[in-house]
Amino acid sequence: MNMKRTFSIAAALLAILAATALAAPPKNGSLLIRHQVRGCHTWSVNGGAFKATQSLTLGVGGTVTITNSDVMPHTLVRLAGPAVKLQSPAMAHMSAVAKVTFAKPGVYVLGTKAGEDYPAMKGIKTIGEDNVLRLIVTVR
């Protein structure tokens, strides 16, 4: 392979990497809370793997929509980071939705406070300690 061609390939790869690094982060994200036997509940970001702790990067003005599909209510809470307005934080029934819009750059940490199982769901057993849900949102 000649030197000129090697340089061209390397320059093209660097240009792709630079464009990817400078790309604007997404404006929206979604989380889905679900029930599971081990750990009681987890959540998924944008259809990805279900875990207790998740992270997400958004652009300034971005919104996260959280849907509760768990067998218990959840209340969305801010745990750390800049102040943020939580829209409908009490997800008191299955399919309830909460939203958060991030007006300023920063690192935000959100979580939920889980309630008791819905009356119709009594008797559902879980294994081990209940997971503590955490979401780390980096806004840039």
N, C-alpha and C positions, 0 to 999 in steps of 0.2 A: 504494500500500500504506500502511495507516495505521501510526502509530508503535507502537501497542499490539501489533499483530500482528508487526511486525519484532522487537520486544523479546522476544516469546514464542518466536520461531524461534531467536533468538540464545541465549536461556536454555536451550532444549532442546538445542542443539548443545553448549553448554558442559557441560551435565549428562552428555551422552554421552561427551565427551572426558574428563571427570573420572572417570567410572566405568571407562572403558577404562584410564586411567593407574593406577588403584588396583586393578585386577583382579589377583588372585593369579596368579603365573607358573605354568606347568605343572609337574607333579611328575615327569614322565618325558620322555625324549627318546631317539631312536635314531640311530645312524650306521651306514652301510653303506660298507665299503671295497671298491673295485672296481679291476680292472686296466684300463688304457687304453694305447693305442699312444704317444701324446705325453705324456711326464711319468711314465709307468709306473703310477701309482696316484693316486686321488683318493677323497674320501668325500663322502657326502650326509647332511645332517641332516633327519630326518623326511620323507624322500622328495623333498627339494628338489634344487636344482642341485648337480652334482658339482664340487667345488673342493678345492684343497689346504689352504686355511685356511677354517675354519668358525667360527661363533659361535652360542651358545645361551644362553638365560636359563632358569633353573629356580628353583623354590622350595626353601627349606631342607628337607633330607631327600629331595630329588629324586634320581633315578637316570638315568644314561645307559647304554644298552646298545649295544655296538659289535659288529657282525658282520663277519667277514673273508671277503669273496668274491674276494679278490685271488689271483693265481697264486703268491704268496709269503707266508710267515708274517710276522706283525707282532707286536711286543710293545708294549703300551700303557705309556707312561711319563708321570710328572708332571714338567713342566718348570718351573713356577713356581706360586706361590700357596700357600695353606694346605695342610698335610698332608692326605692323603686316602687311603683304603684302596682299592686296585685289586683287584677280584675276578677271578681267572683272567686276569691281564694277558697271558700268552703265548698268542697266537692262532696255534697251530702248524699248523693245517690249514684248508682251505676250510670255511666255515660255523662255524668256532670263534667263540665269543662271550666278550667281556669285559664287566664291569659296573663302574660307579663310582657310589657313593652319596655325596652331598655333605651332610655333617652341619652345616656352619657356613656363614654368609654369607661372600661374598668373591668374588674373581676368580681362577679356576684356569686354568692353561694346561697342556694335555695334548698329547701327540704320540705317534708310533709310531717304533719302530726296525724297519726292514724287514730281513728276512733274504734269503737267496738263493732263487731260483725253486725250487718243488717239483721233485723229480727228473723227474716225468712231464711237466713243463712246459718242459723245456730246449728251447732254440731259439726261444723267443718273443722277438721283437725289439721294441724301443721306440725312440722318437725323442727326442733331447734329454736333458737332465739329469733325473734322477728327482725328482719332487716330494717335498718335506718336509711331511708331514701335521702340522697344528696345529689344535687346538680350544681356543677361549676360552669358558669357561663362567662366566657371571655368576650367582651364587646370591644371591637376596634373599628 
